[in-house]
Amino acid sequence: MSTVGIPGLILIILAALLLFGPSKLPELGRAAGRTLKEFKDSVSGLSDDKKDSDKIKEADQK
């Protein structure tokens, strides 16, 4: 698996500028940030549910 270095990041930013224009980029960034936050919250909620169910199973086994 390769990583994106500085030149690759610059190329991605330039391509985004050409595709969307400078006025749309902040809006796209906010939308991407909100989406990532919601995803993290969902994953965190799933792991919390798993921990709760494990605690219930342990209590039932005792």
C-alpha positions as CSV (number, residue, x, y, z in Angstrom):
1,M,0.0,0.0,0.0
2,S,1.5,3.3,-1.0
3,T,1.0,6.6,0.8
4,V,0.2,10.0,-0.6
5,G,3.2,12.3,-0.2
6,I,3.5,16.1,-0.5
7,P,3.6,16.1,-4.4
8,G,0.6,13.9,-4.6
9,L,-1.3,16.0,-2.1
10,I,-0.5,19.2,-4.1
11,L,-1.7,17.4,-7.3
12,I,-5.0,16.5,-5.6
13,I,-5.5,20.0,-4.4
14,L,-4.8,21.5,-7.8
15,A,-7.2,19.0,-9.4
16,A,-9.9,19.9,-6.9
17,L,-9.4,23.6,-7.6
18,L,-9.7,23.0,-11.4
19,L,-12.8,20.8,-11.0
20,F,-14.8,22.8,-8.4
21,G,-13.3,26.3,-8.3
22,P,-12.1,28.2,-5.3
23,S,-15.6,29.2,-4.1
24,K,-16.8,25.6,-3.7
25,L,-13.8,24.2,-1.9
26,P,-14.6,25.4,1.6
27,E,-18.1,24.1,1.3
28,L,-16.8,20.7,0.1
29,G,-14.3,20.6,3.0
30,R,-17.0,21.3,5.6
31,A,-19.2,18.5,4.1
32,A,-16.3,16.1,4.1
33,G,-15.5,17.0,7.7
34,R,-19.1,16.5,8.8
35,T,-19.3,13.1,7.0
36,L,-16.1,12.0,8.7
37,K,-17.3,13.0,12.1
38,E,-20.6,11.2,11.7
39,F,-18.7,8.1,10.5
40,K,-16.4,8.2,13.6
41,D,-19.4,8.7,15.9
42,S,-21.2,5.7,14.3
43,V,-18.1,3.5,14.6
44,S,-17.7,4.6,18.2
45,G,-21.3,3.8,18.9
46,L,-20.9,0.3,17.5
47,S,-17.9,-0.4,19.7
48,D,-19.8,0.9,22.7
49,D,-22.7,-1.4,21.9
50,K,-20.3,-4.4,21.5
51,K,-18.8,-3.6,24.9
52,D,-22.2,-3.4,26.6
53,S,-23.3,-6.7,25.1
54,D,-20.1,-8.4,26.2
55,K,-20.7,-7.1,29.8
56,I,-24.3,-8.5,29.7
57,K,-23.0,-11.9,28.5
58,E,-20.4,-12.0,31.3
59,A,-23.1,-11.1,33.9
60,D,-25.4,-13.9,32.5
61,Q,-22.6,-16.5,32.7
62,K,-22.0,-15.8,36.4
